[in-house]
Each structure stands twice: as structure tokens, then as C-alpha cells.
């Protein structure tokens, strides 16, 4: 017998009226080039007071042997255990508007059950829009304005169109959640920030800042951005220093700049020139899979 999805979570008994609120969500474990989505989550939690209003039963969702949580051993005893948490936070933006943030490890099991559970929370609280965000590696230079593309359950929610046509890529929970919410008549939107492929494995705050700008524009939330601006400034300065010290890296960046500018002049499509075909679904899927494999080796 299938488990009731609402048995997957516990809800705080003291939750205010959230009718019309926005639910932001980001799960660790899938593609997030430049740590863009993770950095935005950390920023939101650092600049706004927050509290947990719902907590998922991760024991039923996580494969601990595939992603072993960290434990700390000190001299002669086990001191602590970093328990995985998949939770919903309640935050308020700079003008007091409440919004929600669902974040934690992407479950290894019961994706459909988790989707049903999230939808139950959305219905319970009267959430008007669910928004996901992450970074994707692209062959673009860090010296140009980097795009943030969007996808949604309704065309009028789209802010920046994707350059891709029909492709197949590895599945992820955020995408499945958006798909199922659309099928049930709920509004959902997702953002993917371009990250230069040579910066994809590190933390790239500029991409997180671009995601924040896209989120605030689409939701009307007022989020402080000074800390992200400063992090982006420092990181960009360090990147510029490293490029200046390496002729090989400088040549790579210069080549990407020429390619980017040529594409921009040829058409509004910043990924592919008008006389060149889009990458095939197999090529894009293989590229994404290679990126994910690199992430897994690094963890």
C-alpha cells in the first residue's frame, strides 16, 4: 500500500497565513555549476531571519551509503553527526513579505511521493508560485553579461527563453516537481544561470547574483544583495588576476569572447550562430552527464 505523502513531513503548528506566498526551492545533488543555487540559498539564509516550518523524514528518502554524512571524531570519541535535513524555511523579505524556501539534499528515493508532499504543502499554505534555480556550465566568457534562462508551466511566466529546442537530459527532482505542478494546474518557474565552463567546479557568486536578480524580478520579492555583490566583486578580481598571470588561460578567454561577440552580432541567440545547428539532444545529454560525473568524483 502506498504511503500517504503527508506522512513524509511534519509541519510546525504555528505557521501564519501564507496565502499568495512564493516557494523557492533548491536541492543539493544535481547540476549546479559554480555553486550558483547553493550560494543563493546560503545568501538568503544569511541575510534574512528564518525558521523551519516543515521538515521531511530524510531517513525514508536518503541513501546514506551513497552520500555518507560527515561525522567528527575528536581524540577518543565521536563528537558530532551532520544529519541531512530537507526542510522548508519561512523567511520575510526586506519589506516584510513572507516567502518560503525548500532546501536540502535531493532525495534518492520516492520522488513522486516527495512531489505529492510538496504539492500538499503548497495547497495547505496557498502558495501562488514555486521557483527553482541552479547554474549550468556553458561555453561563455566571464567577461560578458551572462544570461539566465527560464522555463515554466505557463508561457507568460517565462522571462528569458532557452536556446535549446527539444532535448533529453538526466532527470532531477526540481524538474519533476515543476512538471507535476503544471499538470495539476499550479504555477511553477525555474531559472538556470549560465556559468563559464572553466569556472563550473568552483563557487561563482556572479551566477548566484544573476539568479537573485531573476528571482526578485519574477516574484516581486525585495532581497538584500549587498553581500553577494561584494562576493562577486572579490571573485571577479581574483579571476582577472589569474587570467592575467596565465597566457594559456587568457587565450582561452579571448577565444570565447570572440565567439560570443560574433554570435551576439549574428543573432539574438548568444549560444549558437544563426547559420549553425543547435547541439543535438544526445550531445547535450552527454555534456551534462560528463559534468555530473566530474561533480561526483570531486565529492
C-alpha positions in Angstrom: 0.0 0.0 0.0 1.3 3.4 -1.0 2.3 5.7 1.9 0.3 8.9 2.4 2.6 11.7 1.1 1.8 13.8 4.1 3.5 11.2 6.3 6.8 12.3 4.7 6.9 15.6 6.6 6.0 17.3 9.9 4.6 20.8 9.9 5.1 23.4 12.6 1.9 24.1 14.5 2.5 27.8 14.5 2.5 28.8 10.8 1.0 32.2 9.9 -1.3 32.8 6.9 0.8 32.3 3.8 -1.9 32.8 1.1 -0.2 34.1 -2.0 3.3 33.4 -0.9 6.2 32.2 -3.1 8.0 28.9 -2.6 11.6 28.9 -3.6 13.3 25.5 -3.8 16.8 24.2 -4.5 18.0 20.6 -3.9 21.7 19.6 -3.5 22.9 16.8 -5.6 22.0 17.6 -9.2 23.8 20.0 -11.6 24.7 23.4 -10.0 27.6 24.8 -11.9 29.6 27.4 -10.0 27.6 26.5 -6.9 25.1 29.2 -8.1 22.0 27.7 -6.5 23.7 26.7 -3.3 25.3 30.2 -2.9 21.9 31.8 -3.4 20.4 29.6 -0.7 23.2 30.5 1.7 22.7 34.1 0.9 19.0 34.1 1.6 19.5 32.3 5.0 22.4 34.7 6.0 20.6 38.0 5.3 17.1 37.2 6.5 15.8 35.7 9.7 14.3 32.3 9.2 12.7 29.4 11.0 11.8 25.8 9.9 8.1 25.4 9.3 8.2 21.9 7.8 10.7 19.0 8.0 10.9 16.0 5.8 11.7 12.5 7.0 15.1 12.0 5.4 15.5 8.5 6.8 12.9 7.4 4.3 14.4 9.4 1.4 18.2 9.3 1.5 20.7 6.6 0.6 23.3 7.1 3.3 25.8 4.7 1.8 25.7 6.6 -1.4 26.1 10.0 0.3 27.6 9.4 3.7 27.0 12.3 6.1 30.0 13.7 7.9 30.8 12.6 11.4 33.5 14.3 13.6 35.9 12.2 15.7 37.8 14.0 18.4 40.7 12.2 20.2 38.8 9.3 21.7 35.1 9.9 21.0 32.6 10.7 18.3 31.7 14.3 18.8 29.1 15.1 16.2 27.0 14.0 13.2 26.0 16.2 10.4 22.4 15.0 10.0 21.0 15.6 6.5 18.0 17.9 6.6 15.3 18.6 3.9 13.3 21.4 5.3 11.0 24.4 4.5 12.1 27.7 5.9 9.8 30.7 6.5 11.5 34.0 5.7 10.5 37.6 5.2 11.9 39.9 2.6 13.2 43.4 3.2 9.7 44.9 3.3 8.2 42.1 5.4 6.7 39.9 2.7 6.7 36.3 3.8 8.2 33.6 1.5 9.2 30.0 1.7 12.5 28.2 0.9 12.6 24.4 0.5 16.2 23.1 0.5 18.3 20.2 1.4 19.7 17.1 -0.3 17.9 15.8 -3.3 16.1 12.6 -2.2 17.4 9.3 -3.6 14.0 7.6 -3.3 10.3 8.3 -3.6 10.5 11.3 -6.0 6.8 11.1 -6.8 5.9 10.8 -3.1 8.0 13.9 -2.3 6.4 15.8 -5.2 3.0 14.9 -3.8 4.1 16.0 -0.3 5.3 19.4 -1.6 2.1 19.9 -3.5 0.2 19.1 -0.3 2.1 21.9 1.4 1.5 24.3 -1.5 -2.2 23.6 -1.3 -2.2 23.8 2.5 -0.5 27.2 2.6 -2.0 28.7 -0.6 1.4 29.2 -2.3 0.9 31.0 -5.6 4.2 30.2 -7.3 7.1 27.7 -7.0 10.5 28.8 -8.2 13.7 26.7 -8.7 17.2 27.9 -9.5 20.6 26.5 -10.4 23.7 27.0 -12.5 24.6 25.3 -15.8 28.1 25.1 -17.5 28.3 27.0 -20.8 31.0 27.9 -23.3 30.8 31.6 -22.5 33.4 34.1 -21.1 33.1 35.5 -17.6 33.9 39.0 -19.1 30.4 39.3 -20.8 27.0 39.6 -19.3 25.8 36.1 -18.5 22.3 35.0 -19.3 19.7 33.4 -17.0 17.3 31.3 -19.0 13.9 30.3 -17.7 11.2 27.5 -18.1 7.8 27.4 -16.6 4.4 25.8 -16.5 2.8 28.7 -18.5 4.3 30.7 -21.4 3.5 34.0 -19.8 5.7 33.1 -16.8 8.8 32.9 -19.0 11.2 35.8 -18.6 14.2 34.7 -20.7 13.7 32.0 -23.4 16.0 29.0 -23.6 18.2 28.5 -26.7 17.5 24.8 -26.6 14.9 23.1 -28.7 13.8 19.5 -27.8 16.4 17.8 -25.6 16.7 14.9 -23.2 18.8 15.3 -20.1 19.2 13.4 -16.8 16.2 13.8 -14.6 16.1 15.7 -11.3 13.6 16.3 -8.6 13.2 20.1 -9.2 12.3 19.4 -12.8 9.9 16.7 -11.9 8.3 18.9 -9.3 7.8 21.7 -11.9 6.3 19.2 -14.4 3.8 17.7 -11.9 2.8 21.1 -10.6 2.0 22.2 -14.1 0.0 19.1 -14.7 -2.1 19.8 -11.6 -2.7 23.5 -12.5 -0.2 25.1 -10.3 2.2 27.8 -11.4 5.9 26.9 -11.3 9.0 28.5 -12.8 12.7 27.6 -13.0 15.9 29.6 -13.7 19.3 28.3 -14.9 22.2 30.7 -14.8 25.0 30.5 -17.4 28.4 29.7 -15.8 31.6 29.7 -17.8 32.6 26.1 -18.1 36.1 26.8 -16.8 34.6 28.1 -13.6 31.9 25.5 -13.1 33.7 23.4 -10.5 34.3 26.3 -8.0 32.0 28.8 -6.4 31.0 31.7 -8.8 29.0 34.3 -6.9 28.2 36.3 -10.0 26.0 33.5 -11.2 24.2 33.4 -7.8 23.7 37.2 -8.1 22.2 36.8 -11.6 19.8 34.2 -10.2 18.8 36.5 -7.4 18.0 39.3 -9.9 15.9 36.9 -11.9 14.0 35.6 -8.8 13.3 39.1 -7.5 12.1 40.3 -10.9 9.7 37.4 -11.4 8.4 37.3 -7.8 8.4 40.9 -6.6 10.4 39.9 -3.5 12.8 42.5 -2.2 16.0 40.7 -1.2 19.2 42.4 0.0 22.0 41.8 -2.4 25.0 43.8 -1.0 26.8 40.7 0.3 26.5 38.9 -3.0 27.7 41.9 -4.9 30.8 42.1 -2.7 31.5 38.3 -3.0 31.1 38.6 -6.8 33.5 41.6 -6.9 36.2 39.8 -4.9 35.8 36.6 -7.0 35.9 38.5 -10.3 39.0 40.3 -9.2 40.7 37.0 -8.3 39.7 35.5 -11.7 41.1 38.6 -13.5 44.4 38.2 -11.6 44.7 34.5 -12.6 43.8 35.2 -16.2 46.5 38.0 -16.3 49.1 35.6 -14.9 48.4 32.8 -17.4 48.8 33.3 -21.1 47.1 30.0 -21.9 44.0 30.9 -19.8 44.0 34.4 -21.3 44.0 32.9 -24.8 41.0 30.6 -24.0 39.0 33.6 -22.6 39.9 35.7 -25.6 38.7 33.0 -28.0 35.4 32.7 -26.1 35.0 36.5 -26.2 35.4 36.5 -30.0 33.0 33.6 -30.4 30.4 35.2 -28.0 30.6 38.6 -29.7 30.3 37.0 -33.2 27.2 35.1 -32.1 25.7 38.2 -30.5 26.2 40.2 -33.7 24.8 37.4 -35.9 21.6 37.0 -33.9 20.0 37.3 -30.6 20.9 33.7 -29.8 24.0 34.0 -27.7 24.7 30.3 -27.8 24.7 29.4 -31.5 25.1 31.5 -34.6 22.2 31.7 -37.0 23.9 29.5 -39.6 24.9 26.8 -37.2 22.7 23.9 -36.0 21.8 23.6 -32.3 23.6 20.8 -30.5 21.7 17.5 -30.7 19.9 16.1 -27.7 22.5 13.3 -27.5 25.3 15.9 -27.4 23.7 18.0 -24.7 22.8 15.0 -22.7 26.4 13.6 -22.9 27.8 17.0 -21.9 25.5 17.2 -18.8 26.4 13.6 -17.9 30.1 14.4 -18.1 29.7 17.4 -15.9 27.7 15.4 -13.3 30.4 12.7 -13.3 33.1 15.3 -12.6 31.0 16.6 -9.7 30.6 13.1 -8.2 34.4 12.5 -8.4 35.0 15.7 -6.6 32.6 14.8 -3.7 
